[in-house]
Amino acid sequence: MIDYLSENLWLLWTLVCVLALILEVSSGTFYLLCFAVGAAGAIVSSFFGIPLWAQVLVFVIFSCLCVFCVRPVVVKYLHTDRRNRRSNADALLGREGVVIEPITAEKPGYVKIDGDEWRAVSKDGSNIDKGTIVKVVARESIVVTVEVAVKED
């Protein structure tokens, strides 16, 4: 078995390449894709019959070139809206929810947004009844500020 693999190192590099591609699909970071490119370079070099140490060197060189030269360009063009994307609780801004506990000027109520309950206060201090559809306009810590959503027909 060892003799067969040492004579057909392209099989080992193909396995590395396929494994890196499969893992890249689950991670999406484009790092493992660079290792797949390095393994592809090693596959080509193995067909020329160069020794294993040189194939490993080709793998390292191609992988590094891909990580430092190709990956930044790919990430830049695939993630163009990165600065505009809101995450975590900031993603609530502009979302609509339903009042599950009335909101009054004296006491905050609760709003259900996408299955999560948030403490809510009214934007203008008015009372908002249970069952009213509201829109999140601001957030302060774990308390959202809402206003009655206006439906456009």
N, C-alpha and C positions, 0 to 999 in steps of 0.2 A: 504494500500500500504506500509506504514512504517512497519507495523507488518510483512508483507511478506518479505521485504528486510532485516529486522533484523533477521529473521529466515533463510534466504538464502543469507548470506553475500558473498558467493562465486560468486554470480551473479555480485555484485558490483566490486569485485576484477577482475572478468573476463572482465568487461567493461574497467577497468583501464588498464589491460594487453593489450587488443586489441587496445585501443586508443594509448597506448605507442608504440605498434608495427607499427601502421599506420603512426604515426608521425615520427618514426625512419626511415621509408622508404623515407620520404621526406627530412630528415635532413642528415642522414648518419654520425652522430657524435659518435654513439654507446653509448651515455648517456641515451637516452630514452629506448634503449634495456635493459639497466641495471634496469630501473624502471619496465619494463615488467617482468624481472626475479624476482624482488622483489614482484610484484603482483602475480606471479605464486606461490611463496612461501606462500603468504598470502592465496591463494586459497586452497592450501593443508592444511594449518593450520585451515582454516574455516571448513573443513570436520571433524576435530576432536572436533569441538564445543567449541573452546576456545573463550573468550570474545573479543570484538572489539578492545580494547586497546592492547591486546596481538597480535592480527592480524596486527595492525598498527606497532607494534614493530618488528614483523617478516618482514614486508614489508621494514621498514627502515634498518634493519640489512642486509637483503639479497641485497638490492639496494646498500648500502655502500660497502659491500664486493665485489660486482660485479664492481662498479665504481673504487675502489682502487686496486683490485687484478686481475680481469679478463680483464677489458677494456685495460689497458696498454699492456698486452700480445697480445691481438687481434689487436690493432692498430699497434703494432710493426711488426707483421707478414703480415698485409694487406697493410701497407704503407712502404715497404722496400726501395723503390727508392725515398723517400721524399727529400733527400739532392741533388739528381741529377736532380730533376724536375725544369725546368725553368718556371718562371711565368712573366706575364705582358710583357713589352717590351723586356726583355731578351729572351723570347720565339721566337723572330724573328731571332735570330742567326741561320744560316744554312738554313733558309727558302728562297724560290725563289719568285721573283716578276717580274713585267713587267715595264719597263721604260715608263712613260707617259709624261714626259717632259725631253728633252735631258740633259745629264750631261756633263759639260765641265770642263776644268781645272780652268777656271775663275769663274764659277758659278755653284752652286749645282742644281741638277734637282729634279724630283720627281719620286718615284717608288710606284706602287700599289701592296700591298701584302694582300691577303685575303680580298679585298674590302676596305682596309684602305690605305690612301696616306701618304707616308713618304718622308721627305726631304732626299736626298741621294747625297753622293759624291763618286767618284771613288777611289778605293783602291790605284791604281798606278798613279792617276792624268790624266788618258787618257779620251778621249771623248767616251761617250756611247750614241748611237742613240735611238730615240723613238722606242718602240716596241721590244727592245732587252730584252731577259730574263736574269735576274741577280740573284746572290746569295748574301745574307747578310753575311758579314764576321765580322763586328764589329758594335757597337752602342755607340754613345756619346750623351747623353741627348736625344733629339728628332731627331737627324741626324744619319742615318745609312750609313755605309761604305759598298759598294757593288763591286763585280767583275762579269765579264761576266760568266754566268753559262756554264759549259762544259757538254754537254749531252754525256753519255756513251751509245754506241750502243751494 
